[in-house]
Amino acid sequence: GSQKIGVSKAACEELRREAEACKAEGRRVVVLTGETGHYRQASRTVATSEDDALEVGSSYGDCTEILRQRCRSARGVEKSKSATAEATRKFPGLQGTIDVIDCLHEKDAVQMAKCCANRTLACVDIGGDRHAEAVLQLVAGSLGKVPVVVVKARLLYRACAAKALKADDAAAAGGSGAMGAFWDAATRDALATGDAGLGVPKWSKRPKESKKQLNARLRAERQSQREGKAKGAGESEAP
């Protein structure tokens, strides 16, 4: 298949053409992004009126709504009932289109398989700081037959970008070369051993917090942000 590390405005038309060519030729393209803005832009770019799309990790519905507006059909998968309720409140057109299931849990495997069946486009955002192995296993497993997949995963994106920069063919790699080799190797390791060797996200290194400790930390972070904004505003008003 073909892998890309993110998308810019200048690359949108190229990305659109490549996605269409891959579908026509029976090849697969995985678009790897690291941030929400790039993820939504890439999803919007590759989505067509002929696509039957699925977003895995609908959250509050923003990207699922993009797919609903651009594709022939669109559904979402989200494990949080509260996020799904908020998504349908914000976007009434999503009512009845988001399935509340855990895409990584064995108990929901049958329902997840039904959601993935006959999809031509899948967009995956199951938490930007998710363990890389979970993302790789999902894309290779449940989404293995979807021809165009857009993924947001910071660890994977940064590791892939670093690999491409070190490679001689990075500038011309496009959908092959260093990036394709990286993705294939990481997927193979994730499926074989459960460890792609990319490390773990920062949040997983934190000691487990009680609910009281978590709330206290979040309050302190919010207070620090407010103080920082107030200080910045004061400095900008200074003569």
N, C-alpha and C positions, 0 to 999 in steps of 0.2 A: 504494500500500500504506500500511500504518500503522506508525509507529515510536514507540517509547517509550524514555526514557532511564533505565533501571534499574527497580527494583521495591522496594517496602517492604511490610511485613506488611499495612498498611491497604489497599494497592492490589491484593493478591493476588486477591481475589474479582473485582474489576473486570477485571483482566488475564485471568483464566480465562474470564470471560464474553466478553470481546472476542476472544480466540483462537478460541473455539468459534463465535462469530458470523462471523468472517472465513472460517473453513473452510466453514461452511454457505453463505455467500454468494459463495464463490469469490474472496474478497479475500485479501491477504497481510498478515501482521503480522511485523515484525522487532522483537524485544525487545533493546535494547542496554544492556549492563551494563559496569561498569568493574572489578569485583573478583570474586574467586572465590566468595565467600559469596553475593553477589547473583545471580551466574550460576547457581549450583546451586539457589538458591531459585526463581528464575524458571523454570528447567527443570522442577523438581518441580511448580510451580504449573500450567504449561500442559500437562503430559503427561497423557494420558488412556488408559484401557484400550482405546481404539479406535485408538490411534496406532501407526504403524510408524515407529520413531524411529532416528535416526543421530546419533552424536556424532563430530564431526570434531576430532581432537586428544584422544583418550581418556586419554593420559598413564597415570596409575596406576589408572584405572578407576572413580574415585569417582562421577562423574556418569553414566558409562555404566551403572553398577550401579543408580543411581536410576531410569534409564530402563528398565532390564530389569525392575525390580520393578513399575513403574507402567504400562508400555505392553504392547500386544499382542505386539510384537516389537521388539527393539533390537539394533543393531550399532554397532561403533565402528571408527574409522579412526585409526591412529597410525603415525608413521614410525619410531619407536624400538622395536627388538626387545626391548631390556632393559626398557623401561617396560611393554611389552605382557606380558612374562613376569611382572613384578611384579604387574600388574593381575590376571592370572589366578591368581596365588598368593594374593593378598588376597581375591579374589572368585571362587571356583571356578565359579560360575554363568556367568561370562563366557568360560569355556573355549570356544574355537572361534568366538567372536562378534566378535573384533577383527581386522581386516585390516591387515597391516603394509605400508602404502603411504604415499607422500608425496603429500598432496592437492594440492600446488602444482606438482608436477613433471610435465612433459609425458609422460615414459615411463610414468607410472601413470594417465594420463588416462582410458583405456578402463575400467580396473578401478574408478576413482573414479566414473565415470558409472554403472556397474552398482550400486555401493553406494548411490548417490543415487536410483536409480530407484524410483518409487512410494512414496517416504517422505512422511509427513504432518507430521513434526516433525524438525527438525535443530537440534542444539546445537553451537556452534562455539567452541572455545578452542584456537587454534593458537599460543598464547603471548600473554599479556596485553600485552606490549610489542612485538608484531609491527607491521611497517609497515602503516599503515591501508589502503594500496592493495591489498595482498595479501588482506586480509579482504574488502574491498568487491568485488574481482574474483571471489572465491570465492562469496560470497553471490549475486551477480548471474549467475555462470556455472554452475558445477556444481550449485549449490543453487537455481538460478533458478526451478524449478517446485515447490519445497517451500513449502507455504502458511504454516507457522509456523516461524520461525527465531529462536533465542536466541543472542546473540553476546556474547562477552567480549572487549573491545578497549579498552584504556585511552585511547589517543590519540583514537579515535573518540568514546568516551564523553565525555571532557573537552571536546572541541571541540563536540560536540552540546549538552552542558549549557550551555556558555558562550553558544552561539547562542540557545538557548531563553531564557536569563535576559535577554538583550538585547531579545528580541522582545516586542511589546505583548501578544501572545496566549499568552505562555509558560504562565501559570497554567491556562488553559483548553485548551491545545493538545492534550493527551491523545495521540491517535494521529494528529494531522494538524498543520497549521500549520507553525510554524518548524522543528520536528524533522523532519517529513516532507520539507519543502523542502530542509533540510540534507542529508539522506540521499540524496535524488534527485540533487542537484547534485554531491555528493562521488562518488557512483557513476558518474555521467556523465563526470566528469573522469578518474577512475581508469581507466575503460574506454577513453576517447578518447586520453589522453596518458600514462597511467601515473603521474600525479601529481595527487593530490586537494588539494594545497596545505595539508596539515595538519602539515607538518614531519616529522621523523624521531624515532624513540625514542632515549633517552639512550644505550643500549648501542651504537648504530651510530656514535656520535661518538667512541667510545674508539679509541685507536690499536690496531692488531692486535697481539695478545700471542702469544708463544710458549707452549707447554704449560708450560714451567718458570716463566715469568712469571705465567701464570694461576694455577698452584698456589700460588705465593708470595703473590699478592694475596689469594687465598681464605683462606690460612692467617692472614694478617695481619688480615683482616676477622673471622674466627672468634675470634682472640685478643682483638681489640678488643671484640667482643661479650661474651666471658667476663669481661674486666676491667670492662666497664660493669655487668654483672650483679652482680659481686662488690662493686663500689663501692656500688651501690644497696642491696644487702643489708646492707652495713656501716652505711650511713646510717640505714636503717630500724631497726637495733638500737641506735643511739646514743640515750642518755637525752635 
